[in-house]
Amino acid sequence: MLLALDDARATAVLAGRAADAEIFGVVDLTSKIETRIGAISLGRAIQFVANASVLGYDVRGAIVLYSEPGTPSLRIWDCEHLWAQYGGALLEP
């Protein structure tokens, strides 16, 4: 089930889509090892988490950190919702 993000948060994510982000809690299904993904734009991080299962990763426990400390992190359902709603707009510069 996709949970709706409030408009203010979705707007903030879209505005910060080029900001640096890190993804924690990603497991490579081939090696069964947790992989940390850093130095990636927020838009690409959302795209990765939303599509990770077809890439061979388990992201059920993934968390996307971005922006200033204290900014709410994104979980898998947030990324799936944002990607479904905004798709390619998250990848625009």
Biopython code that builds the backbone (N, CA, C, O; Angstrom):
import numpy as np
from Bio.PDB.StructureBuilder import StructureBuilder

atoms = [
    (1, "MET", "N", (0.836, -1.166, 0.000)),
    (1, "MET", "CA", (0.000, 0.000, 0.000)),
    (1, "MET", "C", (0.887, 1.237, 0.000)),
    (1, "MET", "O", (1.857, 1.304, 0.755)),
    (2, "LEU", "N", (0.567, 2.205, -0.830)),
    (2, "LEU", "CA", (1.305, 3.446, -0.884)),
    (2, "LEU", "C", (0.677, 4.450, 0.067)),
    (2, "LEU", "O", (-0.539, 4.637, 0.078)),
    (3, "LEU", "N", (1.500, 5.078, 0.844)),
    (3, "LEU", "CA", (1.006, 6.095, 1.756)),
    (3, "LEU", "C", (1.215, 7.453, 1.122)),
    (3, "LEU", "O", (2.274, 7.709, 0.549)),
    (4, "ALA", "N", (0.244, 8.315, 1.211)),
    (4, "ALA", "CA", (0.336, 9.637, 0.618)),
    (4, "ALA", "C", (1.273, 10.520, 1.435)),
    (4, "ALA", "O", (1.219, 10.542, 2.664)),
    (5, "LEU", "N", (2.125, 11.240, 0.728)),
    (5, "LEU", "CA", (2.957, 12.237, 1.371)),
    (5, "LEU", "C", (2.201, 13.548, 1.334)),
    (5, "LEU", "O", (1.435, 13.802, 0.404)),
    (6, "ASP", "N", (2.411, 14.380, 2.339)),
    (6, "ASP", "CA", (1.732, 15.669, 2.281)),
    (6, "ASP", "C", (2.353, 16.512, 1.169)),
    (6, "ASP", "O", (3.507, 16.314, 0.789)),
    (7, "ASP", "N", (1.564, 17.453, 0.660)),
    (7, "ASP", "CA", (2.008, 18.279, -0.462)),
    (7, "ASP", "C", (3.282, 19.052, -0.161)),
    (7, "ASP", "O", (4.144, 19.188, -1.029)),
    (8, "ALA", "N", (3.410, 19.559, 1.054)),
    (8, "ALA", "CA", (4.593, 20.334, 1.423)),
    (8, "ALA", "C", (5.853, 19.475, 1.357)),
    (8, "ALA", "O", (6.897, 19.923, 0.884)),
    (9, "ARG", "N", (5.744, 18.252, 1.830)),
    (9, "ARG", "CA", (6.913, 17.362, 1.808)),
    (9, "ARG", "C", (7.263, 16.957, 0.383)),
    (9, "ARG", "O", (8.441, 16.934, 0.025)),
    (10, "ALA", "N", (6.265, 16.637, -0.439)),
    (10, "ALA", "CA", (6.515, 16.284, -1.833)),
    (10, "ALA", "C", (7.124, 17.465, -2.570)),
    (10, "ALA", "O", (8.029, 17.281, -3.384)),
    (11, "THR", "N", (6.653, 18.656, -2.303)),
    (11, "THR", "CA", (7.205, 19.860, -2.929)),
    (11, "THR", "C", (8.661, 20.057, -2.517)),
    (11, "THR", "O", (9.501, 20.402, -3.349)),
    (12, "ALA", "N", (8.962, 19.840, -1.242)),
    (12, "ALA", "CA", (10.328, 19.968, -0.751)),
    (12, "ALA", "C", (11.248, 18.940, -1.402)),
    (12, "ALA", "O", (12.384, 19.258, -1.756)),
    (13, "VAL", "N", (10.767, 17.720, -1.561)),
    (13, "VAL", "CA", (11.564, 16.676, -2.207)),
    (13, "VAL", "C", (11.828, 17.048, -3.660)),
    (13, "VAL", "O", (12.955, 16.915, -4.136)),
    (14, "LEU", "N", (10.814, 17.506, -4.362)),
    (14, "LEU", "CA", (11.001, 17.915, -5.758)),
    (14, "LEU", "C", (11.991, 19.068, -5.869)),
    (14, "LEU", "O", (12.835, 19.077, -6.765)),
    (15, "ALA", "N", (11.895, 20.036, -4.969)),
    (15, "ALA", "CA", (12.810, 21.176, -4.995)),
    (15, "ALA", "C", (14.247, 20.744, -4.702)),
    (15, "ALA", "O", (15.192, 21.325, -5.234)),
    (16, "GLY", "N", (14.410, 19.728, -3.860)),
    (16, "GLY", "CA", (15.741, 19.259, -3.482)),
    (16, "GLY", "C", (16.208, 18.029, -4.221)),
    (16, "GLY", "O", (17.142, 17.362, -3.777)),
    (17, "ARG", "N", (15.577, 17.711, -5.345)),
    (17, "ARG", "CA", (15.879, 16.460, -6.054)),
    (17, "ARG", "C", (17.327, 16.326, -6.500)),
    (17, "ARG", "O", (17.793, 15.210, -6.731)),
    (18, "ALA", "N", (18.052, 17.440, -6.628)),
    (18, "ALA", "CA", (19.454, 17.382, -7.041)),
    (18, "ALA", "C", (20.407, 17.327, -5.844)),
    (18, "ALA", "O", (21.615, 17.166, -6.018)),
    (19, "ALA", "N", (19.867, 17.461, -4.634)),
    (19, "ALA", "CA", (20.692, 17.432, -3.421)),
    (19, "ALA", "C", (21.313, 16.056, -3.228)),
    (19, "ALA", "O", (20.781, 15.053, -3.703)),
    (20, "ASP", "N", (22.426, 16.017, -2.536)),
    (20, "ASP", "CA", (23.081, 14.746, -2.233)),
    (20, "ASP", "C", (22.238, 13.921, -1.279)),
    (20, "ASP", "O", (21.600, 14.448, -0.367)),
    (21, "ALA", "N", (22.250, 12.629, -1.507)),
    (21, "ALA", "CA", (21.514, 11.699, -0.651)),
    (21, "ALA", "C", (22.353, 10.445, -0.451)),
    (21, "ALA", "O", (23.257, 10.153, -1.233)),
    (22, "GLU", "N", (22.037, 9.716, 0.604)),
    (22, "GLU", "CA", (22.652, 8.422, 0.886)),
    (22, "GLU", "C", (21.532, 7.430, 1.157)),
    (22, "GLU", "O", (20.485, 7.780, 1.701)),
    (23, "ILE", "N", (21.776, 6.186, 0.765)),
    (23, "ILE", "CA", (20.792, 5.133, 0.997)),
    (23, "ILE", "C", (21.435, 4.076, 1.897)),
    (23, "ILE", "O", (22.504, 3.546, 1.594)),
    (24, "PHE", "N", (20.769, 3.787, 2.993)),
    (24, "PHE", "CA", (21.214, 2.744, 3.914)),
    (24, "PHE", "C", (20.188, 1.617, 3.913)),
    (24, "PHE", "O", (19.022, 1.837, 3.583)),
    (25, "GLY", "N", (20.615, 0.414, 4.279)),
    (25, "GLY", "CA", (19.688, -0.705, 4.419)),
    (25, "GLY", "C", (19.393, -1.443, 3.125)),
    (25, "GLY", "O", (18.375, -2.128, 3.023)),
    (26, "VAL", "N", (20.266, -1.313, 2.138)),
    (26, "VAL", "CA", (20.103, -2.008, 0.863)),
    (26, "VAL", "C", (20.901, -3.305, 0.917)),
    (26, "VAL", "O", (22.077, -3.295, 1.282)),
    (27, "VAL", "N", (20.272, -4.417, 0.556)),
    (27, "VAL", "CA", (20.948, -5.710, 0.560)),
    (27, "VAL", "C", (21.041, -6.219, -0.869)),
    (27, "VAL", "O", (20.032, -6.347, -1.564)),
    (28, "ASP", "N", (22.266, -6.510, -1.299)),
    (28, "ASP", "CA", (22.500, -7.108, -2.613)),
    (28, "ASP", "C", (22.081, -8.571, -2.505)),
    (28, "ASP", "O", (22.662, -9.327, -1.727)),
    (29, "LEU", "N", (21.084, -8.968, -3.276)),
    (29, "LEU", "CA", (20.552, -10.326, -3.169)),
    (29, "LEU", "C", (21.522, -11.390, -3.681)),
    (29, "LEU", "O", (21.407, -12.557, -3.307)),
    (30, "THR", "N", (22.466, -11.007, -4.520)),
    (30, "THR", "CA", (23.447, -11.969, -5.021)),
    (30, "THR", "C", (24.464, -12.319, -3.942)),
    (30, "THR", "O", (24.729, -13.494, -3.690)),
    (31, "SER", "N", (25.033, -11.300, -3.308)),
    (31, "SER", "CA", (26.071, -11.532, -2.301)),
    (31, "SER", "C", (25.524, -11.611, -0.881)),
    (31, "SER", "O", (26.231, -12.037, 0.033)),
    (32, "LYS", "N", (24.254, -11.200, -0.686)),
    (32, "LYS", "CA", (23.610, -11.177, 0.632)),
    (32, "LYS", "C", (24.321, -10.222, 1.595)),
    (32, "LYS", "O", (24.310, -10.429, 2.809)),
    (33, "ILE", "N", (24.932, -9.183, 1.043)),
    (33, "ILE", "CA", (25.671, -8.214, 1.847)),
    (33, "ILE", "C", (24.972, -6.864, 1.770)),
    (33, "ILE", "O", (24.512, -6.440, 0.710)),
    (34, "GLU", "N", (24.903, -6.195, 2.933)),
    (34, "GLU", "CA", (24.313, -4.860, 2.954)),
    (34, "GLU", "C", (25.255, -3.890, 2.259)),
    (34, "GLU", "O", (26.464, -3.894, 2.489)),
    (35, "THR", "N", (24.677, -3.066, 1.411)),
    (35, "THR", "CA", (25.440, -2.109, 0.622)),
    (35, "THR", "C", (24.954, -0.707, 0.943)),
    (35, "THR", "O", (23.750, -0.452, 0.929)),
    (36, "ARG", "N", (25.865, 0.198, 1.230)),
    (36, "ARG", "CA", (25.506, 1.598, 1.450)),
    (36, "ARG", "C", (25.732, 2.342, 0.150)),
    (36, "ARG", "O", (26.792, 2.220, -0.464)),
    (37, "ILE", "N", (24.749, 3.107, -0.269)),
    (37, "ILE", "CA", (24.853, 3.853, -1.519)),
    (37, "ILE", "C", (24.848, 5.328, -1.175)),
    (37, "ILE", "O", (23.857, 5.857, -0.671)),
    (38, "GLY", "N", (25.952, 5.983, -1.448)),
    (38, "GLY", "CA", (26.076, 7.402, -1.148)),
    (38, "GLY", "C", (26.466, 8.180, -2.380)),
    (38, "GLY", "O", (26.660, 7.609, -3.454)),
    (39, "ALA", "N", (26.580, 9.484, -2.224)),
    (39, "ALA", "CA", (26.972, 10.384, -3.307)),
    (39, "ALA", "C", (26.078, 10.199, -4.533)),
    (39, "ALA", "O", (26.560, 10.001, -5.648)),
    (40, "ILE", "N", (24.787, 10.266, -4.306)),
    (40, "ILE", "CA", (23.802, 10.120, -5.364)),
    (40, "ILE", "C", (22.769, 11.223, -5.147)),
    (40, "ILE", "O", (22.494, 11.601, -4.008)),
    (41, "SER", "N", (22.202, 11.735, -6.222)),
    (41, "SER", "CA", (21.189, 12.778, -6.060)),
    (41, "SER", "C", (19.925, 12.186, -5.439)),
    (41, "SER", "O", (19.661, 10.989, -5.558)),
    (42, "LEU", "N", (19.159, 13.034, -4.783)),
    (42, "LEU", "CA", (17.931, 12.575, -4.142)),
    (42, "LEU", "C", (16.987, 11.958, -5.163)),
    (42, "LEU", "O", (16.382, 10.920, -4.893)),
    (43, "GLY", "N", (16.853, 12.571, -6.321)),
    (43, "GLY", "CA", (15.979, 12.021, -7.365)),
    (43, "GLY", "C", (16.403, 10.632, -7.801)),
    (43, "GLY", "O", (15.565, 9.746, -7.967)),
    (44, "ARG", "N", (17.700, 10.439, -7.987)),
    (44, "ARG", "CA", (18.206, 9.110, -8.376)),
    (44, "ARG", "C", (18.074, 8.112, -7.237)),
    (44, "ARG", "O", (17.844, 6.927, -7.479)),
    (45, "ALA", "N", (18.216, 8.574, -5.998)),
    (45, "ALA", "CA", (18.037, 7.684, -4.840)),
    (45, "ALA", "C", (16.601, 7.184, -4.779)),
    (45, "ALA", "O", (16.360, 6.004, -4.526)),
    (46, "ILE", "N", (15.650, 8.082, -5.011)),
    (46, "ILE", "CA", (14.240, 7.685, -5.021)),
    (46, "ILE", "C", (13.980, 6.698, -6.145)),
    (46, "ILE", "O", (13.292, 5.697, -5.946)),
    (47, "GLN", "N", (14.526, 6.972, -7.330)),
    (47, "GLN", "CA", (14.363, 6.059, -8.470)),
    (47, "GLN", "C", (14.954, 4.688, -8.135)),
    (47, "GLN", "O", (14.329, 3.661, -8.403)),
    (48, "PHE", "N", (16.152, 4.667, -7.552)),
    (48, "PHE", "CA", (16.804, 3.400, -7.217)),
    (48, "PHE", "C", (15.957, 2.586, -6.250)),
    (48, "PHE", "O", (15.690, 1.410, -6.498)),
    (49, "VAL", "N", (15.533, 3.200, -5.151)),
    (49, "VAL", "CA", (14.768, 2.462, -4.147)),
    (49, "VAL", "C", (13.447, 1.966, -4.729)),
    (49, "VAL", "O", (13.028, 0.841, -4.453)),
    (50, "ALA", "N", (12.795, 2.800, -5.529)),
    (50, "ALA", "CA", (11.502, 2.413, -6.109)),
    (50, "ALA", "C", (11.633, 1.241, -7.077)),
    (50, "ALA", "O", (10.685, 0.478, -7.259)),
    (51, "ASN", "N", (12.807, 1.095, -7.699)),
    (51, "ASN", "CA", (12.995, 0.060, -8.718)),
    (51, "ASN", "C", (14.023, -1.000, -8.332)),
    (51, "ASN", "O", (14.406, -1.814, -9.173)),
    (52, "ALA", "N", (14.468, -1.009, -7.100)),
    (52, "ALA", "CA", (15.568, -1.875, -6.670)),
    (52, "ALA", "C", (15.294, -3.357, -6.828)),
    (52, "ALA", "O", (16.212, -4.126, -7.110)),
    (53, "SER", "N", (14.055, -3.772, -6.651)),
    (53, "SER", "CA", (13.767, -5.210, -6.713)),
    (53, "SER", "C", (14.102, -5.792, -8.080)),
    (53, "SER", "O", (14.558, -6.933, -8.155)),
    (54, "VAL", "N", (13.894, -5.056, -9.152)),
    (54, "VAL", "CA", (14.227, -5.565, -10.485)),
    (54, "VAL", "C", (15.725, -5.495, -10.761)),
    (54, "VAL", "O", (16.214, -6.089, -11.721)),
    (55, "LEU", "N", (16.453, -4.763, -9.912)),
    (55, "LEU", "CA", (17.902, -4.649, -10.061)),
    (55, "LEU", "C", (18.653, -5.656, -9.195)),
    (55, "LEU", "O", (19.882, -5.711, -9.229)),
    (56, "GLY", "N", (17.914, -6.457, -8.416)),
    (56, "GLY", "CA", (18.545, -7.482, -7.589)),
    (56, "GLY", "C", (18.890, -7.031, -6.181)),
    (56, "GLY", "O", (19.819, -7.555, -5.566)),
    (57, "TYR", "N", (18.147, -6.065, -5.670)),
    (57, "TYR", "CA", (18.383, -5.574, -4.316)),
    (57, "TYR", "C", (17.122, -5.708, -3.470)),
    (57, "TYR", "O", (16.004, -5.611, -3.977)),
    (58, "ASP", "N", (17.320, -5.929, -2.193)),
    (58, "ASP", "CA", (16.230, -5.938, -1.223)),
    (58, "ASP", "C", (16.313, -4.608, -0.486)),
    (58, "ASP", "O", (17.315, -4.315, 0.166)),
    (59, "VAL", "N", (15.261, -3.807, -0.590)),
    (59, "VAL", "CA", (15.259, -2.493, 0.043)),
    (59, "VAL", "C", (14.140, -2.356, 1.080)),
    (59, "VAL", "O", (13.750, -1.243, 1.433)),
    (60, "ARG", "N", (13.631, -3.482, 1.562)),
    (60, "ARG", "CA", (12.554, -3.418, 2.559)),
    (60, "ARG", "C", (12.944, -2.606, 3.782)),
    (60, "ARG", "O", (12.085, -1.984, 4.406)),
    (61, "GLY", "N", (14.205, -2.601, 4.133)),
    (61, "GLY", "CA", (14.678, -1.837, 5.285)),
    (61, "GLY", "C", (15.434, -0.575, 4.905)),
    (61, "GLY", "O", (16.098, 0.030, 5.747)),
    (62, "ALA", "N", (15.337, -0.178, 3.651)),
    (62, "ALA", "CA", (16.104, 0.975, 3.176)),
    (62, "ALA", "C", (15.592, 2.285, 3.747)),
    (62, "ALA", "O", (14.408, 2.445, 4.044)),
    (63, "ILE", "N", (16.519, 3.211, 3.890)),
    (63, "ILE", "CA", (16.214, 4.552, 4.357)),
    (63, "ILE", "C", (17.069, 5.523, 3.536)),
    (63, "ILE", "O", (18.273, 5.319, 3.379)),
    (64, "VAL", "N", (16.437, 6.578, 3.017)),
    (64, "VAL", "CA", (17.138, 7.587, 2.224)),
    (64, "VAL", "C", (17.306, 8.822, 3.103)),
    (64, "VAL", "O", (16.327, 9.402, 3.573)),
    (65, "LEU", "N", (18.563, 9.217, 3.319)),
    (65, "LEU", "CA", (18.875, 10.414, 4.094)),
    (65, "LEU", "C", (19.320, 11.502, 3.136)),
    (65, "LEU", "O", (20.107, 11.257, 2.222)),
    (66, "TYR", "N", (18.810, 12.708, 3.353)),
    (66, "TYR", "CA", (19.153, 13.837, 2.492)),
    (66, "TYR", "C", (18.976, 15.134, 3.268)),
    (66, "TYR", "O", (18.366, 15.142, 4.337)),
    (67, "SER", "N", (19.492, 16.203, 2.749)),
    (67, "SER", "CA", (19.321, 17.547, 3.282)),
    (67, "SER", "C", (19.975, 17.683, 4.650)),
    (67, "SER", "O", (20.923, 16.972, 4.982)),
    (68, "GLU", "N", (19.448, 18.605, 5.427)),
    (68, "GLU", "CA", (19.996, 18.924, 6.745)),
    (68, "GLU", "C", (19.619, 17.850, 7.768)),
    (68, "GLU", "O", (18.593, 17.185, 7.626)),
    (69, "PRO", "N", (20.452, 17.684, 8.799)),
    (69, "PRO", "CA", (20.057, 16.778, 9.888)),
    (69, "PRO", "C", (18.696, 17.216, 10.452)),
    (69, "PRO", "O", (18.430, 18.406, 10.616)),
    (70, "GLY", "N", (17.871, 16.256, 10.734)),
    (70, "GLY", "CA", (16.533, 16.536, 11.225)),
    (70, "GLY", "C", (15.470, 16.473, 10.147)),
    (70, "GLY", "O", (14.278, 16.430, 10.452)),
    (71, "THR", "N", (15.893, 16.466, 8.870)),
    (71, "THR", "CA", (14.940, 16.323, 7.771)),
    (71, "THR", "C", (14.406, 14.894, 7.810)),
    (71, "THR", "O", (15.191, 13.953, 7.928)),
    (72, "PRO", "N", (13.100, 14.712, 7.713)),
    (72, "PRO", "CA", (12.569, 13.341, 7.733)),
    (72, "PRO", "C", (13.160, 12.512, 6.589)),
    (72, "PRO", "O", (13.273, 12.973, 5.453)),
    (73, "SER", "N", (13.528, 11.288, 6.923)),
    (73, "SER", "CA", (14.081, 10.390, 5.908)),
    (73, "SER", "C", (12.948, 9.813, 5.067)),
    (73, "SER", "O", (11.772, 9.927, 5.414)),
    (74, "LEU", "N", (13.325, 9.196, 3.963)),
    (74, "LEU", "CA", (12.350, 8.538, 3.091)),
    (74, "LEU", "C", (12.508, 7.029, 3.225)),
    (74, "LEU", "O", (13.626, 6.518, 3.284)),
    (75, "ARG", "N", (11.395, 6.327, 3.271)),
    (75, "ARG", "CA", (11.385, 4.875, 3.310)),
    (75, "ARG", "C", (10.914, 4.355, 1.954)),
    (75, "ARG", "O", (10.587, 5.142, 1.067)),
    (76, "ILE", "N", (10.879, 3.056, 1.794)),
    (76, "ILE", "CA", (10.540, 2.452, 0.509)),
    (76, "ILE", "C", (9.179, 2.930, 0.001)),
    (76, "ILE", "O", (9.048, 3.261, -1.178)),
    (77, "TRP", "N", (8.163, 2.971, 0.871)),
    (77, "TRP", "CA", (6.833, 3.365, 0.412)),
    (77, "TRP", "C", (6.805, 4.833, -0.018)),
    (77, "TRP", "O", (6.057, 5.196, -0.926)),
    (78, "ASP", "N", (7.620, 5.686, 0.633)),
    (78, "ASP", "CA", (7.719, 7.084, 0.207)),
    (78, "ASP", "C", (8.309, 7.160, -1.199)),
    (78, "ASP", "O", (7.805, 7.881, -2.060)),
    (79, "CYS", "N", (9.387, 6.403, -1.415)),
    (79, "CYS", "CA", (10.060, 6.408, -2.714)),
    (79, "CYS", "C", (9.155, 5.858, -3.808)),
    (79, "CYS", "O", (9.102, 6.409, -4.908)),
    (80, "GLU", "N", (8.442, 4.776, -3.512)),
    (80, "GLU", "CA", (7.529, 4.213, -4.505)),
    (80, "GLU", "C", (6.440, 5.217, -4.866)),
    (80, "GLU", "O", (6.104, 5.377, -6.040)),
    (81, "HIS", "N", (5.896, 5.885, -3.871)),
    (81, "HIS", "CA", (4.836, 6.872, -4.117)),
    (81, "HIS", "C", (5.377, 8.055, -4.924)),
    (81, "HIS", "O", (4.759, 8.472, -5.903)),
    (82, "LEU", "N", (6.519, 8.590, -4.519)),
    (82, "LEU", "CA", (7.096, 9.732, -5.228)),
    (82, "LEU", "C", (7.445, 9.365, -6.666)),
    (82, "LEU", "O", (7.180, 10.141, -7.584)),
    (83, "TRP", "N", (8.035, 8.194, -6.868)),
    (83, "TRP", "CA", (8.407, 7.775, -8.212)),
    (83, "TRP", "C", (7.166, 7.573, -9.084)),
    (83, "TRP", "O", (7.152, 7.974, -10.248)),
    (84, "ALA", "N", (6.132, 6.957, -8.527)),
    (84, "ALA", "CA", (4.900, 6.739, -9.284)),
    (84, "ALA", "C", (4.224, 8.062, -9.639)),
    (84, "ALA", "O", (3.659, 8.202, -10.723)),
    (85, "GLN", "N", (4.284, 9.023, -8.730)),
    (85, "GLN", "CA", (3.593, 10.285, -8.954)),
    (85, "GLN", "C", (4.393, 11.255, -9.807)),
    (85, "GLN", "O", (3.816, 11.959, -10.636)),
    (86, "TYR", "N", (5.730, 11.312, -9.623)),
    (86, "TYR", "CA", (6.527, 12.335, -10.296)),
    (86, "TYR", "C", (7.536, 11.789, -11.304)),
    (86, "TYR", "O", (7.992, 12.530, -12.174)),
    (87, "GLY", "N", (7.890, 10.514, -11.206)),
    (87, "GLY", "CA", (8.787, 9.866, -12.154)),
    (87, "GLY", "C", (9.947, 10.704, -12.627)),
    (87, "GLY", "O", (10.771, 11.157, -11.833)),
    (88, "GLY", "N", (10.006, 10.908, -13.949)),
    (88, "GLY", "CA", (11.130, 11.600, -14.571)),
    (88, "GLY", "C", (11.388, 12.997, -14.061)),
    (88, "GLY", "O", (12.516, 13.478, -14.168)),
    (89, "ALA", "N", (10.392, 13.672, -13.511)),
    (89, "ALA", "CA", (10.600, 15.015, -12.960)),
    (89, "ALA", "C", (11.616, 14.986, -11.832)),
    (89, "ALA", "O", (12.291, 15.987, -11.591)),
    (90, "LEU", "N", (11.739, 13.873, -11.141)),
    (90, "LEU", "CA", (12.727, 13.753, -10.057)),
    (90, "LEU", "C", (14.154, 13.693, -10.590)),
    (90, "LEU", "O", (15.101, 13.936, -9.843)),
    (91, "LEU", "N", (14.318, 13.376, -11.861)),
    (91, "LEU", "CA", (15.649, 13.252, -12.440)),
    (91, "LEU", "C", (16.090, 14.497, -13.183)),
    (91, "LEU", "O", (17.247, 14.598, -13.592)),
    (92, "GLU", "N", (15.183, 15.447, -13.365)),
    (92, "GLU", "CA", (15.527, 16.684, -14.059)),
    (92, "GLU", "C", (16.437, 17.520, -13.184)),
    (92, "GLU", "O", (16.294, 17.529, -11.961)),
    (93, "PRO", "N", (17.379, 18.229, -13.809)),
    (93, "PRO", "CA", (18.299, 19.085, -13.011)),
    (93, "PRO", "C", (17.596, 20.280, -12.403)),
    (93, "PRO", "O", (18.226, 21.082, -11.715)),
]
sb = StructureBuilder()
sb.init_structure("model")
sb.init_model(0)
sb.init_chain("A")
sb.init_seg("    ")
for serial, (resi, resn, name, xyz) in enumerate(atoms, 1):
    if name == "N":
        sb.init_residue(resn, " ", resi, " ")
    sb.init_atom(name, np.array(xyz, "f"), 0.0, 1.0, " ", f" {name:<3s}", serial, name[0])
structure = sb.get_structure()
